[in-house]
Amino acid sequence: MFSSNPLLRSDLILSSALAAWAAPKGVVLPYLRQHLLDKTFQGLYHTDVFDRALLIPYFIVLILLAGYGMHRYILVYLYYKHKEKRTTDPAAYFEDLPRVTVQLPIFNEQYVVERLLESICKLKYPREKLDIQVLDDSTDETVEVARNLVERYAALGNPISYHHRTNREGYKAGALAEGLKTAKGEFVAIFDADFTPPEDFLLRTIHHFTEPKVGMVQTRWTHINRNYSFLTQVEAILLDGHFVLEHSGRARSGVFFNFNGTAGVWRRVAIDEAGGWQHDTLTEDTDLSYRAQLKGWKFIYLQDVECPAELPVEMTAFKTQQARWAKGLIQTGKKILPRVLRSDAPLHTKIEAWYHLTANLSYPLMIVLSVLMLPAMIIRFYQGWFQMLFIDLPLFMASTFSISSFYLVSQRELFPKSWPRALLYLPVLMALGIGLTITNTKAVIEALIGRESAFARTPKYHVESKKDKVGATKYRKRLGWVPWLELLIGAYFALTVFYAVENENFVTIPFLLLFVVGYWYTGLMSLLQGRFGSASLRTTTHTKPFPVGV
C-alpha cells in the first residue's frame, strides 16, 4: 500500500519508472499505466496563491534563460552551416597601397605602452603610407613615459606623433574622434594599449578593402598570458567562444556583428557616414558598428588573423571589464535596437541583433532565479520528482549546458588535438559566469535606468607568463559591497545544497554547487586580491633596454 506522504510517493513513482525501464518490452506500457498514471493520490497536494506567486516568475525566468541558452546552439549551427563562407584571402589586391592611420588610445598605461609602441613600429608597411597617433588621455606618469617613447621612435624615422588631451571628454570615443581631425589615412587601424599586433597585420587586412562596400575588418584576439593562471585560462576560453563562434557564425550568415574596439581596421568614410564616434554608450565600438551596417557597409571577420593581447590577471580587473561590456551593450541596445527593428534588414538579422544586444539581461534574470531557487525547490519537491525531472531540469540544462557545449566547440576548433583539456576548466567557467551576476546585474540596471558612469579601464600590468611578477596596486578598483554580497548569496546556495541532500534530491546538487562555487570564488578572490594583493603581483615597473641607436 502506498504511503500518503507526498515525498515518499514521489520516490515510489521514480522507483516505478526505473523498474519499468528495466522490465521486458511487453510489460513496460502496462507497468507505466498502472503506476505512473495512478489516480489514488490525485488532489493530495494543491498549490495556493503563495505557491503560484513564486512559481510563475520562477518558470518565466527559467524559460527566458533557456531561450538565451538555445540561442548559443543556434550560433554553433550557423558556424558549421556556413563554414564554407569562411573569409581567408581578399577578393583582390591593391596595386598601390593606400595610406593608413594607426590610432593608439591609451589612459594610464605606463606598464604596457612601451610594448605597444615597439610592436606598432615594427609593422611592415611603407613608411610614407603610414602615420601613427598616440592618443593619450593619461593623468599619471604615463604622460612622460609615452611622450619620451614617441620622441625616441620618431627620431628613428617612424611616422609617429603624440597627442595628449587635458580632459577625458568622451573617453576613448572622444580620443578617437579627436585623432580623426588630423588623421591622414584613408583607413584607420585601432589598437588598445595591451595589444601587440604581428608585423604583417596591415598587409593581411588592408587588401580586403579592395571591395568598395567593405567598411571594417575585424581580426581574432589571442592571449599573451593565457597560461598565467587558472583565471586567465578561463578568460581565454570565454573570449575564444566569442571570437570563434559568435563572430564567425554571424559574419558567415550575413547578419550584423561588431567591431571589438581594437585589432581591426576601418574605412574612414564608413566612420563618417555612420555619424562618427559617439560617447553616449560604454561600448562605442558596437554602437558605431551597428550604425555603419545600417548604412549598408559590409563587415569582414578574419578568424585566421590573430592579434595577441594581455588578459586581466586579477578578479577585480576582470569584473570591471565584464561590467563595462555588460552595461555598454544594454546602452547600445536601448539606442540602436529601435533603429534596427524599423530598418529594412531581414527578419533573421533583426532577431540576431535582439539576442546580441540584450544577452546581458540574463544577469538580472539569474539574480531573480537565485532568490526563487530555494522556495521553488521546496514547492516542487511536494509536487513530485517527475515534474522536476521533466520540466525544471530540462529548462535548467538548456540554460547551463548550452554554455559548456558552446565553449567546448570553440576549443575544438582552435585546438583540434588538445581541446579535451578544456573539460577541466568548464565547471569553473560555468561557475565564474554565475559569480559575475552581481557585478553585471548592477551594470545592467544602471544602463536600463539611464545612470551614466565613467569609462572604467581594465588595468594591465605587462604580465605575460608565470615568471613575470609585475604589477601595481595603484590602478586597482575599489571593492565596495559587491564581494560581501557574493559571499552571502553563496552561503544561501550552500543552504539549498544542504536542503537537497536532506531530501535526497541528489540530481540537483551538481547544479546548485555551481552557484556556491561561483559566488564564493568571485567574492573571495576579489577580497583577497583587493586587500592583500595577489601572490604573483608586486609593485614593480617593467622596463627593458631601448633598441640600440636611440
C-alpha positions in Angstrom: 0.0 0.0 0.0 1.3 3.5 -0.9 2.1 6.0 1.8 0.2 9.2 2.0 3.4 11.2 2.3 3.8 13.1 -1.0 7.6 13.0 -0.9 7.6 9.2 -0.3 5.0 8.9 -3.1 7.4 10.8 -5.4 10.2 8.3 -4.6 7.9 5.4 -5.3 6.9 6.9 -8.6 10.6 7.3 -9.5 11.2 3.7 -8.5 8.3 2.6 -10.7 9.8 4.4 -13.6 13.2 2.8 -13.1 11.5 -0.6 -12.8 9.6 0.0 -16.0 12.8 0.9 -17.7 14.3 -2.5 -16.8 11.2 -4.5 -17.5 10.7 -6.6 -20.7 9.2 -4.7 -23.6 5.8 -6.4 -23.3 5.2 -5.2 -19.8 6.5 -1.6 -20.0 3.4 0.1 -21.1 1.0 -1.7 -18.6 3.5 -1.1 -15.8 3.6 2.6 -16.6 -0.2 2.7 -16.9 -0.7 1.1 -13.6 1.9 3.1 -11.5 2.6 6.4 -13.2 -1.0 7.1 -14.2 -2.4 6.0 -10.9 -5.0 8.5 -9.6 -5.1 7.3 -6.0 -3.3 10.4 -4.7 -4.7 12.9 -7.1 -5.5 16.1 -5.3 -3.3 15.3 -2.3 -1.3 18.5 -2.9 -2.8 21.8 -4.1 -0.9 24.9 -4.9 -2.1 28.0 -3.2 -1.8 31.7 -4.1 1.6 32.0 -2.5 3.0 29.0 -4.4 1.7 30.4 -7.7 3.2 33.8 -6.9 6.6 32.1 -6.6 6.3 29.5 -9.4 5.0 31.8 -12.1 8.1 34.1 -12.1 10.3 31.1 -11.4 9.2 29.4 -14.7 9.2 32.7 -16.6 12.8 33.3 -15.7 13.8 29.7 -16.5 12.1 29.9 -19.9 13.8 33.2 -20.7 17.2 31.9 -19.7 16.6 28.7 -21.7 15.8 30.9 -24.7 19.2 32.6 -24.5 20.8 29.2 -23.9 19.2 27.8 -27.1 20.5 30.8 -29.0 24.0 29.6 -28.3 23.2 26.4 -30.0 21.9 28.4 -33.0 25.2 30.2 -33.2 27.1 26.9 -33.3 24.7 25.7 -36.0 25.3 28.9 -38.1 29.0 28.4 -37.6 29.0 24.9 -39.2 26.2 25.5 -41.7 28.2 28.4 -43.3 31.7 27.0 -42.8 32.5 27.2 -46.5 32.0 31.0 -46.3 35.0 31.5 -44.0 36.9 34.6 -45.2 40.6 34.0 -45.8 42.1 35.6 -48.9 40.9 39.0 -50.2 39.0 39.3 -53.5 41.8 41.4 -55.0 45.0 43.2 -54.0 45.9 46.9 -54.1 48.5 47.7 -56.8 49.3 50.9 -54.8 48.8 50.5 -51.1 46.5 53.1 -49.5 47.5 55.4 -46.6 46.7 54.1 -43.2 46.4 55.9 -39.8 47.1 53.8 -36.8 45.4 55.1 -33.7 46.6 54.0 -30.2 44.2 55.3 -27.5 45.7 55.0 -24.0 44.9 56.0 -20.5 47.2 55.5 -17.6 49.0 52.6 -19.3 52.6 53.1 -18.1 53.3 49.3 -17.8 52.3 48.3 -21.3 52.8 51.4 -23.5 56.4 50.5 -24.4 55.4 47.1 -25.6 52.6 48.6 -27.6 54.8 51.1 -29.4 57.5 48.6 -30.1 55.1 46.3 -31.9 53.4 49.1 -33.8 56.7 50.5 -35.1 57.6 47.0 -36.4 54.6 46.9 -38.7 55.6 46.1 -42.2 54.0 48.8 -44.3 55.5 51.6 -46.4 56.5 54.4 -44.0 55.4 57.1 -46.4 51.9 55.5 -46.4 51.6 55.3 -42.6 51.0 57.6 -39.7 50.8 56.6 -36.1 48.8 58.6 -33.5 49.4 58.0 -29.8 46.1 59.4 -28.3 46.9 59.8 -24.6 44.3 60.8 -22.0 46.6 59.8 -19.1 46.7 61.7 -15.8 49.7 59.9 -14.3 53.3 59.1 -15.1 52.2 57.5 -18.4 52.2 61.0 -20.0 56.0 61.4 -19.5 56.7 57.7 -20.4 54.6 57.8 -23.6 55.9 61.2 -24.8 59.6 60.1 -24.3 58.9 56.9 -26.2 57.2 58.7 -29.1 60.1 61.1 -29.4 62.6 58.2 -29.4 60.7 56.2 -32.1 60.2 59.3 -34.2 63.9 60.0 -34.1 64.4 56.5 -35.6 62.3 57.6 -38.6 59.0 56.2 -37.6 55.9 58.3 -38.6 54.6 58.6 -35.1 53.1 61.6 -33.2 51.9 62.2 -29.6 48.6 63.8 -28.8 47.7 64.5 -25.2 44.3 65.8 -24.1 43.9 67.7 -20.8 40.3 66.3 -20.4 38.7 62.9 -21.0 35.6 64.2 -22.7 34.0 61.3 -24.5 36.7 58.9 -23.0 38.0 56.5 -25.6 35.4 57.5 -28.3 36.3 61.2 -27.7 40.0 60.5 -28.1 39.5 58.6 -31.4 37.2 61.3 -32.7 39.8 64.0 -31.8 42.5 62.0 -33.5 40.5 61.7 -36.7 40.6 65.5 -37.1 44.3 65.3 -38.0 44.4 61.7 -39.4 45.8 61.5 -42.9 44.8 57.9 -43.7 42.0 56.7 -45.9 41.9 53.7 -43.5 42.2 53.7 -39.7 43.7 50.8 -37.7 43.0 50.8 -33.9 44.8 49.0 -31.1 44.3 49.2 -27.4 47.4 49.5 -25.1 47.6 45.8 -24.2 47.7 44.6 -27.8 50.8 43.5 -29.8 49.8 43.1 -33.5 52.0 40.9 -35.7 54.3 42.6 -38.2 52.2 41.6 -41.2 48.9 42.7 -39.6 48.2 45.6 -42.1 49.3 43.6 -45.1 46.9 40.8 -44.2 43.9 43.1 -43.6 44.2 46.1 -45.9 43.6 44.2 -49.2 40.1 43.2 -48.1 39.1 46.8 -48.6 39.5 46.4 -52.4 35.8 45.6 -52.2 34.3 49.1 -52.1 31.4 48.3 -49.7 33.7 46.8 -47.0 33.7 49.3 -44.1 35.5 47.3 -41.4 37.8 44.3 -41.0 38.0 42.6 -37.5 40.7 40.1 -36.5 40.7 37.5 -33.8 42.1 38.2 -30.3 44.6 35.8 -28.9 46.1 35.8 -25.5 49.7 36.6 -24.5 49.3 35.3 -20.9 46.7 32.5 -21.5 48.7 30.1 -19.3 49.5 32.6 -16.5 46.8 31.3 -14.1 43.6 29.3 -13.8 41.7 32.6 -14.1 43.4 33.6 -17.3 42.8 30.1 -18.8 39.1 30.5 -18.1 39.0 34.1 -19.5 40.7 32.9 -22.7 38.1 30.2 -23.2 35.3 32.8 -22.7 36.9 35.1 -25.3 37.5 32.2 -27.7 33.8 31.4 -27.7 33.1 35.0 -28.7 35.7 35.3 -31.4 35.3 31.8 -32.9 31.6 31.0 -32.8 29.8 34.3 -32.3 31.8 36.4 -34.7 32.2 33.7 -37.3 28.6 32.5 -37.0 27.3 36.0 -37.5 29.7 37.0 -40.2 29.3 33.9 -42.3 25.5 34.0 -42.1 25.4 37.7 -43.2 23.9 39.2 -40.0 25.3 42.2 -38.1 28.3 41.7 -35.9 30.5 44.2 -34.1 33.9 45.8 -34.2 35.6 44.9 -30.8 37.2 48.3 -30.2 40.7 47.1 -31.2 42.6 44.8 -33.5 40.6 46.0 -36.5 40.7 48.4 -39.5 38.1 50.9 -40.5 37.4 52.7 -43.8 37.4 56.3 -42.8 34.4 57.1 -45.0 32.3 54.4 -43.2 33.0 56.0 -39.8 32.0 59.4 -41.1 28.8 58.2 -42.9 27.7 56.3 -39.8 27.9 59.5 -37.7 31.4 59.2 -36.3 32.5 58.1 -32.9 29.8 58.8 -30.2 30.2 58.5 -26.5 26.7 58.1 -25.1 27.4 54.4 -24.5 30.3 52.5 -22.9 30.6 50.2 -26.0 31.2 52.9 -28.6 32.6 50.2 -30.9 29.4 48.2 -31.0 27.3 51.4 -31.4 29.3 52.6 -34.4 29.3 49.0 -35.9 25.5 48.8 -35.9 25.1 52.4 -37.3 27.6 51.6 -40.1 25.9 48.3 -41.0 22.5 50.0 -41.1 24.0 52.4 -43.6 24.8 49.4 -45.8 28.5 48.9 -45.1 29.8 45.3 -45.1 32.0 43.9 -42.3 34.6 41.2 -42.7 35.8 38.9 -39.9 39.2 37.2 -40.3 39.4 34.3 -37.9 42.8 33.3 -39.2 44.5 36.7 -38.5 45.5 36.7 -34.8 46.3 39.8 -32.7 47.7 38.9 -29.2 46.6 40.8 -26.1 47.1 40.6 -22.4 44.3 39.2 -20.2 43.4 40.7 -16.8 45.2 38.8 -14.1 43.1 40.0 -11.2 39.5 39.2 -10.4 38.7 42.8 -9.7 40.1 43.9 -13.1 38.2 41.1 -14.9 34.9 42.1 -13.2 35.5 45.7 -14.2 35.9 44.7 -17.8 32.9 42.5 -17.9 30.7 45.1 -16.1 31.7 47.8 -18.7 30.8 45.5 -21.6 27.5 44.4 -20.0 26.4 48.0 -19.3 27.6 49.2 -22.7 25.7 46.5 -24.7 22.5 47.3 -22.9 23.0 51.0 -23.5 23.7 50.3 -27.2 20.6 48.1 -27.3 18.4 50.8 -26.0 19.8 53.2 -28.5 20.2 51.0 -31.6 17.6 48.3 -31.4 14.6 50.6 -32.3 16.5 51.6 -35.5 17.3 48.0 -36.3 13.7 46.9 -35.9 12.4 49.7 -38.0 15.0 49.1 -40.7 14.6 47.0 -43.9 17.1 44.5 -42.6 16.0 40.8 -42.9 14.0 39.4 -40.1 16.7 36.9 -39.1 19.2 39.9 -38.8 16.8 41.7 -36.5 16.3 38.6 -34.3 20.0 38.1 -34.1 20.6 41.8 -33.2 18.0 41.4 -30.4 19.7 38.4 -28.9 23.1 40.0 -29.3 22.3 43.3 -27.7 20.0 42.0 -24.9 22.1 39.0 -23.9 23.2 40.6 -20.7 19.7 40.8 -19.4 20.3 37.2 -18.4 22.3 38.5 -15.4 19.4 40.1 -13.6 17.3 37.1 -14.6 19.9 34.9 -12.8 19.6 37.1 -9.7 15.8 36.5 -9.7 16.4 32.8 -10.2 18.8 32.8 -7.3 16.3 34.3 -5.0 13.5 32.0 -6.0 15.5 28.8 -6.2 15.1 27.6 -2.6 11.4 28.3 -2.1 10.6 26.9 -5.6 12.6 23.8 -4.8 10.6 23.2 -1.7 7.3 23.6 -3.5 8.4 21.4 -6.4 9.5 18.7 -4.0 6.0 18.4 -2.8 4.6 18.4 -6.3 6.7 15.4 -7.2 10.0 14.3 -8.6 8.7 13.7 -12.1 7.7 17.4 -12.6 11.2 18.5 -11.6 12.9 15.9 -13.8 10.9 16.6 -16.9 10.1 20.3 -16.6 12.6 22.1 -14.3 15.7 20.1 -15.2 15.4 20.4 -19.0 14.9 24.1 -18.7 17.9 24.4 -16.4 20.0 22.3 -18.6 19.1 24.3 -21.7 20.4 27.4 -19.8 23.6 25.9 -18.4 24.7 23.0 -20.7 24.5 25.2 -23.7 27.3 27.3 -22.2 29.6 24.3 -21.8 28.9 22.9 -25.3 29.3 26.4 -26.8 32.8 26.9 -25.4 33.9 23.3 -25.9 33.2 23.7 -29.6 35.3 26.8 -29.8 38.2 24.9 -28.1 37.8 22.0 -30.5 38.0 24.4 -33.5 41.1 26.2 -32.2 42.9 23.2 -30.7 41.9 20.0 -32.5 44.4 17.9 -30.6 44.4 19.3 -27.1 40.8 20.6 -26.8 39.8 17.9 -24.2 41.9 19.8 -21.7 39.1 22.4 -21.7 36.9 19.9 -19.9 38.9 20.7 -16.8 38.0 24.3 -16.9 34.3 24.0 -17.8 32.9 23.7 -14.3 34.9 26.8 -13.2 33.9 28.6 -16.4 30.2 28.0 -15.7 30.7 28.9 -12.0 32.5 32.1 -12.9 29.7 33.1 -15.2 27.3 32.7 -12.3 29.6 34.5 -10.0 29.7 37.6 -12.3 25.9 38.1 -11.9 26.0 40.6 -9.0 28.6 42.9 -10.7 27.0 42.6 -14.1 23.4 42.9 -12.8 24.3 46.2 -11.2 25.8 47.4 -14.5 22.7 46.3 -16.5 20.3 48.0 -14.1 22.3 51.2 -14.3 22.0 51.0 -18.1 18.3 50.4 -18.0 17.6 53.3 -15.7 19.9 55.6 -17.7 22.5 56.1 -15.0 25.8 57.2 -16.6 29.2 56.3 -15.5 32.8 56.9 -16.5 34.7 54.6 -18.9 36.5 52.3 -16.4 39.7 51.0 -18.0 40.9 47.5 -17.3 44.3 47.6 -15.6 47.1 45.7 -17.4 50.5 45.1 -15.8 52.7 43.6 -18.6 52.2 40.1 -17.1 52.9 37.6 -19.9 54.0 34.4 -18.2 54.2 32.8 -14.7 57.8 34.1 -14.3 56.5 37.7 -14.6 55.8 39.1 -11.2 55.0 42.7 -12.1 52.1 45.0 -11.4 50.8 47.7 -9.2 48.0 48.3 -6.8 47.6 51.9 -7.9 45.1 51.0 -10.7 43.1 48.6 -8.6 39.4 49.4 -8.4 37.8 49.9 -5.0 36.0 46.8 -3.8 32.7 48.2 -2.4 29.9 46.0 -1.2 29.7 43.6 -4.1 32.2 40.9 -2.8 30.4 40.6 0.5 27.0 40.2 -1.2 28.6 37.5 -3.4 29.7 35.6 -0.3 26.3 36.0 1.2 24.5 34.6 -1.8 27.0 31.8 -2.0 26.0 30.9 1.6 22.4 31.0 0.6 23.0 28.4 -2.1 25.1 26.3 0.3 21.8 26.1 2.3 20.0 24.9 -0.8 22.6 22.2 -1.2 22.0 21.1 2.4 18.3 21.1 1.8 18.7 19.0 -1.4 20.9 16.5 0.5 18.4 16.2 3.4 15.6 15.5 0.9 17.8 13.1 -1.2 17.3 15.2 -4.3 20.8 14.4 -5.5 20.2 15.2 -9.1 20.1 19.0 -8.4 23.2 19.1 -6.3 25.8 19.5 -9.1 23.9 22.5 -10.4 23.5 24.1 -7.0 27.2 23.6 -6.3 28.0 25.7 -9.4 26.2 28.6 -7.7 28.0 28.1 -4.4 31.5 27.9 -6.1 30.7 30.7 -8.5 29.7 33.3 -5.9 32.3 32.3 -3.3 35.1 32.2 -5.9 34.5 35.7 -7.3 33.8 37.1 -3.8 36.8 35.6 -2.1 39.2 36.4 -5.0 38.0 40.0 -5.0 38.6 40.4 -1.3 41.9 38.7 -1.2 43.4 40.5 -4.2 41.9 43.8 -3.2 43.1 43.7 0.4 46.4 41.8 0.3 47.3 41.8 -3.4 48.0 38.8 -5.5 50.8 36.5 -4.5 52.0 36.8 -8.1 51.8 40.6 -8.3 54.2 43.1 -6.9 54.5 46.8 -7.4 57.3 46.8 -10.0 57.8 48.8 -13.2 58.6 46.7 -16.2 61.4 48.1 -18.2 63.9 46.8 -20.7 66.7 48.4 -22.8 65.6 50.6 -25.7 66.8 49.4 -29.1 70.4 50.3 -29.9 70.8 53.6 -31.7 68.3 55.6 -29.7 
